[in-house]
Amino acid sequence: MLRSAPQSWIIAVRTPDLPRLHAFATGLEEDQGAVLQGLSTRWNSGPVEGCVNHIKMVKRQMLGRAKLPLLRKRVLLTAAANR
């Protein structure tokens, strides 16, 4: 039986003394089905993550300077400008 590339990589990572990569490899093995699906399908959450990242940036910029109504207005205006 041939091993898949991710499985071969996980085995190779465990050989040297790299404890941080060991933990990462263990996580990959535990959720290997989801990892393979995420890498092999054309669907992704990139656009959504970009919007969330932008909203968090605006929130950080305005931290302690404004209440919710102004923050909401700025998020909506910058989102419309980025289209």
C-alpha positions in Angstrom: 0.0 0.0 0.0 1.3 3.4 -1.0 1.3 6.2 1.5 -0.1 9.6 0.7 2.2 12.6 0.6 0.8 14.1 3.8 1.2 10.8 5.6 4.8 10.5 4.4 5.5 14.1 5.5 4.1 13.4 9.0 6.3 10.4 9.3 9.4 12.3 8.1 8.7 15.2 10.6 8.6 12.8 13.6 12.1 11.5 12.8 14.1 14.5 13.9 13.9 16.2 17.2 11.3 18.9 16.4 8.8 18.9 19.2 6.8 21.8 17.8 6.3 20.1 14.5 5.4 16.9 16.3 2.5 18.6 17.9 1.4 20.0 14.5 1.8 16.6 12.9 -0.4 15.0 15.6 -3.1 17.6 15.0 -3.0 16.9 11.3 -3.3 13.2 11.9 -6.3 13.7 14.3 -8.2 15.7 11.7 -6.7 14.2 8.5 -10.0 13.8 6.8 -10.8 17.5 7.1 -7.3 18.5 6.1 -7.5 16.4 2.9 -10.9 17.8 2.1 -9.7 21.4 2.6 -6.7 20.8 0.3 -8.6 18.9 -2.4 -11.8 21.0 -2.9 -12.1 24.3 -4.7 -14.1 25.8 -1.9 -12.4 28.1 0.6 -13.2 30.7 3.2 -10.7 33.2 2.0 -13.1 36.0 1.2 -14.9 35.7 4.5 -11.7 35.6 6.4 -10.6 38.8 4.6 -13.8 40.6 5.6 -13.5 39.5 9.3 -9.8 40.6 9.3 -10.8 44.0 7.9 -13.5 44.5 10.6 -11.1 43.5 13.4 -8.6 46.0 12.0 -11.2 48.9 12.0 -12.2 47.9 15.5 -8.6 48.0 16.8 -8.1 51.4 15.1 -11.1 52.8 17.0 -10.5 51.1 20.3 -11.7 53.4 23.1 -12.4 56.3 20.7 -16.0 55.7 19.7 -19.2 53.9 20.6 -20.9 51.2 18.6 -23.0 53.5 16.2 -19.8 55.2 14.9 -17.9 51.9 14.7 -20.8 50.3 12.8 -20.9 53.2 10.3 -17.2 53.1 9.7 -17.2 49.3 9.1 -20.1 49.6 6.7 -18.5 52.6 4.8 -15.1 50.9 4.5 -16.7 47.6 3.4 -18.7 49.5 0.6 -15.5 51.3 -0.5 -13.5 48.1 -0.8 -16.0 46.5 -3.3 
